[in-house]
Structure formats: C-alpha cells, structure tokens
Amino acid sequence: MLSSVITGTGICIPETIQLNQDFEQHKFFDEKGLPLTDPAKSIIDKFRKITGINERRYAPTDINTSDIAAVAGRQALLNSGIDPETLDQIVVAHNFGDVAYGSIQSQNVPTLASRVKHILGILRPECIAYDVLVGCPGWVHSLIQSHAWFKAGMAKKVLLIGAETLSRVIDTSDRDSMIFADGAGACVLEYKNSPQGGPGILGTSAQTHSAGEVDYIDMGKSYRSDDDNAALYIKMKGRKVYEYALKHVPFAMKSCLDQAGIDIRQVRKILIHQANEKMDEEIVKRLYGLYGVSEAPSGIMPMSIQWLGNSSVATIPTLYHLVLQGEMTEHEIKEGDIVLFASVGAGMNINAVCYRV
Ligand SMILES: CC(C)(COP(=O)(O)OP(=O)(O)OC[C@H]1O[C@@H](n2cnc3c(N)ncnc32)[C@H](O)[C@@H]1OP(=O)(O)O)[C@@H](O)C(=O)NCCC(=O)NCCS
C-alpha cells in the first residue's frame, strides 16, 4: 500500500539565547500606549508563570529565515538518504518571509522555497519550490497538502520546512513579544510502499475560523508612541486566542483521529504547537475528556516551550526531530508508534495530522 512517510527530519535551533532576564531593561506599554506601571521584573515573572517560557532562541543578525530553513532542510535530506535532485517539491511554511535584521520588511520575492532550493544547489526545474502561509499551522498544513498531492499522483518526494524569525517582527514594547522565537524544522515526506500497519499519514483535519476571529492575531503598530508610524508588528489578542484554542482545538484533534480510525488510547505522543504551556495542557486534557478519560497520561505531550518559546511553524517539526533523535530524554518515539501533530494560529487556523512512525 502506498503511504505518505516521513523519511528524514532536520532542525536549526539558532544559537543566540534570549533569556527572560534579558527583557528586564525593556519598557513595556499597553495597547493605548500607556507605560505599564509594574516593574519589568514582575511583568516577566508573571509572563513565565502564565506561559511556562524561560528562554527562547533568536537568529544571529547576519542570518535570515531562508538560511535557517536551508540548514534544517539539508539535515532532513541527509537523514532521509535521498538524492536531493529526486525531489519533486520544496515547500517552506512561514509567515513573514526573509526579514533583514533591523529592517521590519518582509521579503517574499522570490519565495523562501526558491531561496532554499538555490542555497541547497538543487537544479532540476521539475522540482517546484513554493511557500505556504497558514499562520503557525503552516508546516502541518504542508504535510496535509503534500499528502493530497501524493494521492493525486502529482508528486512522490517533497522537502517540507517550517521556518520563522519572529524576533524581527515583534514590538519589544509589547509584553506579548516575549512569547515569540526563531527556528526552523524540516522533514522529507515520500509516497512509498508501506506494509499494513507500517508508517504513514493515517488521517488529517483542518479548519479556518475567520469571522469574528480574523484579527485575533494580526499586524499592528508599536505600543510606543515614538516608534516609526509606518512599521507594523505581530500582535495578538492573547486571551481570545487562548479561549478560541481551548474551544476548538480538541475537536479538530478528535476529528483527525476519527478520520484515521484511531482511538486516543492508541496515541503514543501528542506534538502540539507550543505557545503557552498551560493552554496546551488544558487542550490535551479536554481532548481526553471527549473520550471520557479524565486525565491525560503523563508524558504524552513533549514540551519545548520552556527553552524554545513559540517558534511558530518550526515548532512541531523541531519537536518531532528532537524526540526521534533521543534529544528529549524523558520522551521516546519508536517505529510503529502513533503520534498526533496539532497546531493553531493566525487565520484563525487549526489543523492536525495523525501519523504512524
Ligand atoms: C498572552 C497570554 C500569555 C496572556 O495570558 P492570560 O492569562 O490570557 O492573560 P490575561 O489577559 O487574562 O491577564 C492575566 C494577567 O496576566 C497579565 N498578562 C497578560 N499578558 C501578559 C504577558 N504577555 N506578560 C506578562 N503578564 C501578562 C495581565 O496583566 C493580568 O495580570 P493581573 O492578574 O495582575 O491583572 C495568553 O493569553 C496566551 O498565551 N494566549 C495564547 C497565545 C497563543 O496561543 N498564541 C498563538 C500564537 S501562534
């Protein structure tokens, strides 16, 4: 039976560590431009308490999103063992393109995927390179989309990368900016013969809610009145995103498992988008609740948020790679295990993929 199989993974975790303490000299403002009266240290302590984030990674100033995308992509290709010239597609999920340090300007032409193809030196014209913009769920969306391309008989081998340098598009006077991070994760996905019970994508689900929810995560001016008026930064209505995610994500995850014909008790690991530790715990608890199980099994959900923050599209492929490679010592994924990828973000978009390793 032909299945969509992940045959290699790769990551780029930028080396610059931005600690919570590094924000202590920041002046934070509210959305009306008024300075927050609490000292920065108490704001940061509260931030850690409500998100679980201690530190995050920022790309070095001379490195761009397509550069870290290429690093992760190259590693995924090496791990898969395929000849890069046999790829049918290179897909890069991101939201802001390349943003040169200090410029706050998205560069999306040429596509990041074309830039990555160039950096990797892949020449075959039939290997098409394009980007997907689906908010933080972009990389999971690229899995779903490639699975459909495979079933349509239009591709057999793809390189899927999620890469973002959110540190370049944050308003540092907004305390929510401390959530965001940089990073890249990738996989090679191949359509290949897999025995019954062998590896492959088992089910998918996706939703977009863009009525009242469309501006829950969007672009807005700095909270600092002396900032350049033309510049726009990533903004979110955090509480609304939080409530939205708790309400909809568990159902989207269940719908994916239902489509796969898999019961939650068969799932070995849940790899969920990392934006807020407590939010993720509550989402997973509610998912189990849909099956009449009151508590999620301990260790079901590997978390990287404490040291990687929210690296958007890079989060899930990075997490998957780290667990597969044994770099998260408390977690293990073995051949035959069933994992559930799930993400939520701007759009608002939600998606999930059920995968047998
Ligand atoms: C942004 C977020 C951390 C705010 O947490 P919250 O608990 O919803 O915050 P609330 O607005 O209810 O405020 C609770 C308290 O935290 C404070 N607070 C809110 N945001 C904060 C922040 N970023 N840093 C520090 N303190 C913050 C509030 O001032 C309030 O303080 P008080 O109790 O002294 O009045 C949280 O809503 C969140 O993580 N949302 C989801 C974000 C997400 O998933 N984004 C996806 C991006 S792809």
The ligand as an ORCA input file, in Angstrom:
! r2SCAN-3c Opt
* xyz 0 1
  C      -0.941     36.116     26.050
  C      -1.221     35.275     27.275
  C       0.096     34.751     27.825
  C      -1.863     36.137     28.358
  O      -2.227     35.327     29.463
  P      -3.686     35.411     30.083
  O      -3.711     34.570     31.289
  O      -4.669     35.154     28.992
  O      -3.721     36.928     30.478
  P      -4.937     37.835     30.872
  O      -5.110     38.844     29.794
  O      -6.137     37.059     31.310
  O      -4.311     38.516     32.153
  C      -3.917     37.768     33.313
  C      -2.798     38.515     33.981
  O      -1.579     38.348     33.224
  C      -1.085     39.598     32.808
  N      -0.536     39.425     31.464
  C      -1.207     39.290     30.306
  N      -0.348     39.105     29.289
  C       0.889     39.093     29.812
  C       2.189     38.969     29.279
  N       2.415     38.753     27.976
  N       3.244     39.060     30.113
  C       3.076     39.266     31.436
  N       1.857     39.392     32.015
  C       0.784     39.328     31.201
  C      -2.275     40.546     32.891
  O      -1.874     41.874     33.135
  C      -3.030     40.008     34.066
  O      -2.425     40.438     35.254
  P      -3.274     40.660     36.624
  O      -3.691     39.286     37.067
  O      -2.275     41.294     37.532
  O      -4.420     41.536     36.230
  C      -2.171     34.105     26.982
  O      -3.443     34.626     26.726
  C      -1.741     33.267     25.847
  O      -0.714     32.621     25.881
  N      -2.574     33.202     24.807
  C      -2.385     32.320     23.695
  C      -1.296     32.823     22.830
  C      -1.176     31.941     21.639
  O      -1.510     30.788     21.619
  N      -0.673     32.497     20.587
  C      -0.577     31.742     19.398
  C       0.384     32.377     18.602
  S       0.577     31.367     17.221
*
